[in-house]
């Protein structure tokens, strides 16, 4: 029996109207939509056939009940992950919070600047969660921007966080949306964090949305671009430094040794490896997570040293040396699961439930010890978090992962490896060339190009099993 040809999955951000509802009414797109509908009808028929055959053959797809041992293992892993403070920026956070609490009439901007992997977002989040700011400002908002930037998406997301919006509001043009945001913030003492801004033009577009209330409102930006930081800041940008050797070692040893005593030669080798990370927190944590999966022996660690290209310097591309090692060291079943994160847009809050269901549907979750597939998938996700390859964003009331993210550099690694292995292809702009190479997934991160992509996709007939659309 042939398998399902195409599955289309829409990854929606919480504030957006279903853009497909809008484009299907466009008269110029009837032909493309008809093709898509035809494909869906074919898929539905194949699904019906599968269910019919299952019933005729008496196949039971039910799963066993929870295994108490597996649940206990999951709980232990959650505790281990959360016991480690990712990066202790207490002093830096204290300085920034004190600055933000200073009374100034004018709208004040401050920037955190630094290369990828230094912990800009981690520091900004630490500041954002400080309870003093919640009392000082009437409105506190966190907003990711990223290089895959869309002014309408950002403004809508900001609006949702500061006021109630109606379906009619979502139909407003870009200029009226900006004006509504200005009105919603008018008279309020607000604090807004804009995380990961790439271009001066992006800041200029957003700056027009924020009113000058002359009440001490503040805006905090994070960026890799010193030009943005200088342009947007009322004061000198806060340059996030590389960690000093002592700080690096404290972070590394806390993660790896956890207060236990080890032989001096092991400690010395650990210091060498830590020093070669050149004070980059992401590299230190990723390396430490790799070592935690190995035997704590001199021989095992020496093999790691030989495996890595230890000329990491202060260049973000060099960080991929250590990050690639963390990928190489993954078990086969986790490699495919990790690569799946590359199909999501930058700074996208990923639903843990959704990505685990995709893993199961793809056959990446291997049945073992009579565990439920969902519990195994959760185990996989917890392990990726424990290895510092995936960032935990939130947990539900039951302690299970609710949402997660992936760091920009690690997403780049996913795309490099995923493309090389013909696992998926990311389509960003209309100019992106669609190949005919075998691949499992086509990821569309620019919704406005959906129709053009589908036309090319259906015309070329590539061997793709799934289309993911970032709405």
Secondary structure, 3 states (H helix, E strand, C coil): CCCCCCEEEEECCCCCCCHHHHHCCCHHHHHHHHHHHHHHHHHHHHHHHHHHHHHHHCCCCCCCCCCHHHHHHHHHHHHHHHHCCCCCCHHHHHHHHHHHHCCCCCCEEEEEECCCCCCHHHHHHHHHCCHHHHHHCCEEEEEECCCCCCHHHHHHHHHHHHCCCCHHHHCCCHHHHHHHHHHHHCCCCEEEEEEEECCHHHHHHHHCCCCCCCCCCEEEEEECCHHHHHHHCCCCCEECCCCCHHHHHHHHHHHHCCCCCCCHHHHHHHHHHHHCCCCCHHHHHHHHHHHHCCCCCHHHHHHHHHHCCCCCCCCCCCCHHHHHHHHHCCCHHHHHHHHHHHHCCCCCCEEHHHHHHHHHHHCCCCCCCCCCHHHHHHHHHHHHHHCCCCEEEEECCCCCEEEEECCHHHHHHHHHHHHHCCCEEEECCCCCCCCCCCCCEEEECCHHHHHHHHHHHHHHCCCCCEEEEEC
